[in-house]
Amino acid sequence: MTEQALGPGGTVARRRAFFGLLDANGWGWAGVKAGAWFVIIIMLLAYIPDRALYATVQNTIDLGVSLKVFNPAVDLTPINFCPASNRTVPCPAPAGTVLPWEPSPAELALPDARADAAIVGAGLQTLLVGGTGPTGTPQSTVFATVLRPDGNLDAWSQGAALPAPRAQASAVFFSGVAYVIGGLGADGAPTNQVFAGTPDVATGKIVAWTESRDLKLPAPRAGAAVVVAGDGIFLIGGMDGKGPVDTVWKATLDAKSGKLKAWVPNASLASFDAAGAVQPAPRVHAAATLIGQNLFVWGGEDATGPTTQILRGDVSTAKDTLGQVTRWARPPASSAAQQNLPAAHAGAFGWVANGNLYYAGGEGANGEVVWAIPDAAGNIPGWKHLAASDLPPDLQLRVAAPIVSGSHAFLVGGLTKDGPTTGTARADLAPKLPFFQLGLFYIVVPAMGIQGEVGQQLSYLVAAGVATGNFVLLLLIGYAFNHKERTRAFLHDLRNRRRRTA
């Protein structure tokens, strides 16, 4: 029997993949394919259903990853489109931007012109308390309205009058009670009286004011700043019969009685000179707010006039001094200059919204509005200004009463070049986000924006449906790869059918 031997055969050519860089049968190419399929699976079963969910309830959605995720200072969005409601502000609007101000119509005018009044949200109503009228004398009147969530307000009406005239008083609502603290009396001198009013349970209106003898001030004050804390209220600065003072008092809530206890002195207002020495810092007509453990005081006047200096107090968390201002902090040398206001104006006023400090109006300010966003450590990286956010010429005010409701700021009354006004100015503090953005590695596109419970439930169904469809798609892809010959034959037959029917 003849034996047959195998021939020498030939060499098997090794295939190259990934532009010839990798061995098609090696671990490198297998790793690349595994990584690609891992990303595809994550996209199909996680990212796309997530985007579908938010596309149901949000007005816009992001597709891709913006560089701002990795570095908030990087904002590469060369193409932006914002809603027309943003009007003349940049697109996208910087954080804290105030949309252009709008005057109230004649139907929403105050019953009488007022300046140097206090304003406070008390229960269901917002109250404009006291102030000076066209004659320049303190008034005892209280005007009431309701600020609506959409930025509208009801016509002003007469509320329960104060027991005595007041101007430059401080007003605050705490633990269900409205307080009118100090202020100038009928004789034009500061007073130490405190009036209290409790809204009626049925109507939400204050029907009468009474003097709170337990909260009688240790000394007369007018033009002081008042700040609500979790356990009480601070009264900061103000003026006595001689001029601005640096006192800080706190009335703490008694847990047993539910009432505020007598005022207790805290660390007096202080600043620091170039050498670091502590200097008294009296303030009157300043704005103040508590953000975390930082008590900010800005604007107002000291003994020499309007000041640009910002003061920041540390509210203690120690057991023995819990909730008390124990010291006034010196800003870091590297940021001391930018902490302060860019300019100071007599009669300017401030407010706070969303953790941002605002400062506006005043004598010679030309309606300028500036704002700052303190960082987590309580330092101010700088003050921002946009011409589009300034008060227009017909709304340039002094000693107006600012209040924030929802996403809107209101300036009630105040002095214009013609004297006290009956008007109210309104601005939106929440510019709309761009409805289309094209940046580096991402895009923002319009979405359905279905609100309420319906939108929420529908979003779950949409996300579940998309995830299920993608899972079925993955199963089909897996079957196709596992049965390549059958898949090729199916696709070949499908093409032939299309050719025959064409």
Sequence and secondary structure as in RCSB ss.txt:
>XXXX:A:sequence
MTEQALGPGGTVARRRAFFGLLDANGWGWAGVKAGAWFVIIIMLLAYIPDRALYATVQNTIDLGVSLKVFNPAVD
LTPINFCPASNRTVPCPAPAGTVLPWEPSPAELALPDARADAAIVGAGLQTLLVGGTGPTGTPQSTVFATVLRPD
GNLDAWSQGAALPAPRAQASAVFFSGVAYVIGGLGADGAPTNQVFAGTPDVATGKIVAWTESRDLKLPAPRAGAA
VVVAGDGIFLIGGMDGKGPVDTVWKATLDAKSGKLKAWVPNASLASFDAAGAVQPAPRVHAAATLIGQNLFVWGG
EDATGPTTQILRGDVSTAKDTLGQVTRWARPPASSAAQQNLPAAHAGAFGWVANGNLYYAGGEGANGEVVWAIPD
AAGNIPGWKHLAASDLPPDLQLRVAAPIVSGSHAFLVGGLTKDGPTTGTARADLAPKLPFFQLGLFYIVVPAMGI
QGEVGQQLSYLVAAGVATGNFVLLLLIGYAFNHKERTRAFLHDLRNRRRRTA
>XXXX:A:secstr
               EETTTTEETTSHHHHHHHHHHHHHHHHIIIIIHHHHHHHHHHSSEEEEE  GGGT TT  
  SEEE  GGGTTS SS  TT     EE  GGG  SS BBS EEEEETTEEEEE  B TT  BB  EEEE B TT
S B   EE    SS BBS EEEEETTEEEEE  B TTSSBB  EEEE B TTT  B   EE GGG  SS BBS E
EEEETTEEEEE  B SSSBB  EEEEEE TTT SEEEEEE    EEE TT  EEE  BBS EEEEETTEEEEESS
EETTEE    EEEEE  SSTTTTSEEEEE   TTTHHHHS S   TT EEEEETTEEEEE  TTSTT EEEE   
TTS    EEE GGGS  GGG  BS EEEEETTEEEEES EETTEEB  EEEEES     SEEEETTEEEEE    
 HHHHHHHHHHHHHHHHHHHHHHHHHHHHHHHTHHHHHHHHHHHHHHHHHH 
